[in-house]
Amino acid sequence: MKRQYFIYPLLLLLVLTLNSCELIGDIFQAGVGVGIFLVVAVIAVIIWIISRFRK
């Protein structure tokens, strides 16, 4: 029960301080960062696998 009393003021603060465009922009920016990291990780794994087979 106490948790709900903590969530409501926090949610109200977020709604009042962040406008929707800024929030969506931040979400997409974080998504781009994660996407780039995943692409680099997959390329590194592919290069590692190819180098293991060539030896």
BAGU-109491 format. One record per residue: x, y, z of N, C-alpha, C in turn; residue in three letters. Coordinates in pm, whole numbers. Layout:
((X Y Z) (X Y Z) (X Y Z) 'Ala')
...
//
This chain:
((81 -119 0) (0 0 0) (85 126 0) 'Met')
((193 126 75) (277 245 82) (342 275 -52) 'Lys')
((366 172 -129) (430 191 -258) (344 276 -352) 'Arg')
((215 256 -350) (127 332 -437) (133 481 -405) 'Gln')
((148 515 -281) (156 656 -244) (285 720 -294) 'Tyr')
((388 640 -315) (514 691 -368) (508 706 -520) 'Phe')
((437 617 -587) (433 618 -733) (353 735 -787) 'Ile')
((241 768 -726) (155 874 -779) (222 1011 -784) 'Tyr')
((288 1056 -678) (356 1186 -690) (469 1184 -792) 'Pro')
((539 1071 -802) (647 1059 -900) (591 1066 -1042) 'Leu')
((482 997 -1066) (418 1001 -1197) (368 1142 -1230) 'Leu')
((310 1209 -1134) (264 1346 -1154) (380 1439 -1185) 'Leu')
((491 1421 -1116) (609 1503 -1142) (661 1481 -1283) 'Leu')
((665 1356 -1328) (711 1327 -1463) (619 1386 -1568) 'Leu')
((489 1378 -1544) (393 1431 -1640) (406 1583 -1651) 'Val')
((429 1649 -1540) (436 1794 -1542) (569 1848 -1594) 'Leu')
((678 1774 -1576) (809 1825 -1614) (852 1785 -1755) 'Thr')
((806 1672 -1804) (846 1626 -1937) (731 1646 -2034) 'Leu')
((757 1715 -2142) (655 1716 -2245) (675 1593 -2332) 'Asn')
((572 1553 -2400) (572 1424 -2468) (678 1415 -2578) 'Ser')
((702 1523 -2648) (801 1519 -2756) (941 1493 -2701) 'Cys')
((972 1554 -2590) (1104 1534 -2530) (1118 1389 -2482) 'Glu')
((1014 1336 -2423) (1017 1199 -2374) (1034 1101 -2489) 'Leu')
((958 1117 -2596) (969 1028 -2711) (1107 1041 -2775) 'Ile')
((1159 1162 -2782) (1293 1183 -2838) (1399 1112 -2756) 'Gly')
((1387 1118 -2624) (1484 1049 -2538) (1474 898 -2554) 'Asp')
((1353 847 -2567) (1335 702 -2585) (1398 657 -2716) 'Ile')
((1374 732 -2825) (1434 696 -2954) (1585 710 -2952) 'Phe')
((1636 810 -2883) (1781 828 -2874) (1844 711 -2799) 'Gln')
((1781 666 -2693) (1831 549 -2620) (1824 425 -2709) 'Ala')
((1718 414 -2788) (1703 300 -2878) (1812 298 -2984) 'Gly')
((1848 413 -3035) (1956 421 -3135) (2088 375 -3073) 'Val')
((2114 420 -2952) (2238 380 -2883) (2245 230 -2861) 'Gly')
((2135 172 -2817) (2130 27 -2795) (2143 -46 -2927) 'Val')
((2079 5 -3031) (2088 -59 -3163) (2230 -59 -3217) 'Gly')
((2298 52 -3204) (2437 59 -3249) (2524 -38 -3171) 'Ile')
((2504 -44 -3040) (2580 -138 -2957) (2556 -282 -3000) 'Phe')
((2430 -318 -3027) (2399 -455 -3068) (2460 -489 -3203) 'Leu')
((2458 -395 -3297) (2518 -420 -3429) (2668 -443 -3415) 'Val')
((2735 -360 -3337) (2879 -376 -3316) (2908 -509 -3248) 'Val')
((2826 -547 -3150) (2847 -675 -3080) (2828 -793 -3175) 'Ala')
((2727 -789 -3261) (2704 -899 -3355) (2818 -908 -3455) 'Val')
((2865 -796 -3505) (2979 -797 -3599) (3104 -853 -3530) 'Ile')
((3127 -816 -3406) (3242 -868 -3332) (3232 -1019 -3313) 'Ala')
((3113 -1069 -3284) (3095 -1214 -3267) (3117 -1286 -3400) 'Val')
((3068 -1231 -3508) (3088 -1293 -3640) (3235 -1297 -3675) 'Ile')
((3307 -1190 -3652) (3451 -1187 -3679) (3524 -1288 -3591) 'Ile')
((3483 -1299 -3465) (3545 -1395 -3373) (3521 -1539 -3420) 'Trp')
((3398 -1568 -3464) (3367 -1703 -3512) (3446 -1735 -3638) 'Ile')
((3457 -1641 -3730) (3533 -1664 -3852) (3681 -1686 -3819) 'Ile')
((3733 -1609 -3726) (3875 -1627 -3691) (3900 -1760 -3621) 'Ser')
((3802 -1814 -3550) (3819 -1946 -3485) (3822 -2058 -3589) 'Arg')
((3746 -2045 -3699) (3744 -2149 -3801) (3865 -2143 -3891) 'Phe')
((3929 -2031 -3904) (4044 -2019 -3994) (4171 -2077 -3933) 'Arg')
((4176 -2093 -3803) (4300 -2143 -3740) (4316 -2290 -3755) 'Lys')
//
